Amino acid sequence: MYTIDRSELQSNVIVNPSMAREPLVSRHREQGSILRNKNRRTISRAEQQFPVPGSLPKSKAAANRSAQHPDGRSLSDVAYARVVDMLRSRELSPNDVILETRLSRQLNISRTPLREAIRRLEGERILERQKSGTLVVRAISIEDLLHIWQIRILLEGDAARRAAGQISVRDLKTLRASLVNMKNNGNPTPEELRAVGRDLHSLIAQACGNPMLAAIIEDFRKRTQLLTIRRVPERAMKVCEEHLAIVDALLAGDGDDSKTAMQRHIEGVRAYTLEKLGAL
């Protein structure tokens, strides 16, 4: 009988033991790679269909992060400022319906930052959503206005006292020149009055040394400006005189006079608005 020697079999069949294991290891590696790729594709499809709340596809998230106005502000801040300007200029009035698509075209800004701005204005209760789902400019009641003016008289008077001697003389002289020019011309436009008033009140709030106080003042000023009351020429001239009194007190560095002039100005606006509302 012929017998096969074990060493002969090994030498004929298995030349190198590592070569025998290599195809098996290679197959395992290949299968593992296929499974990992498949899992990646499965996870990717799941993320697309069921994204994590608050997350965005990478391309959109990157676009939102990089989307900025040339002045460095985010597009949502730009959209917010533009809507507020429309409210101040009466392009948007109390009870007006907010149509996102139309507003996006009108402001020439995409809907995503506009939607963020709208949510912010809703949170501030400047816009409100009705039971039907319609978004409107919130109307301010007389009671609300009375409360706001009471707060403004106290806060802005104190801010003016604190700001005396803290504002750039150059800035104050620039404002004074604008006010004198408007007064001499005899018929300042509402836009001119709003611009100078905004600059003066903002300078005082920023110079009062209290950022929280400044933010509160800006919020309440914004709310009172939402009421549509057209100024007659006589009141426009009075506003110029009131603003000039505030600027002169600030230039003199007199905190008490600055406080008095500011409170007299806000009280004048309050009395005028209530008079006009009573005549409606």
Secondary structure as UniProt FT lines:
FT   HELIX           6..13
FT   HELIX           17..49
FT   TURN            53..54
FT   HELIX           58..66
FT   TURN            70..71
FT   HELIX           75..88
FT   TURN            89..90
FT   TURN            94..95
FT   HELIX           100..107
FT   HELIX           111..123
FT   TURN            124..125
FT   STRAND          127..129
FT   TURN            131..132
FT   STRAND          135..137
FT   HELIX           142..163
FT   TURN            164..166
FT   HELIX           169..185
FT   HELIX           190..207
FT   HELIX           211..224
FT   TURN            225..226
FT   HELIX           233..251
FT   TURN            252..253
FT   HELIX           255..278
//
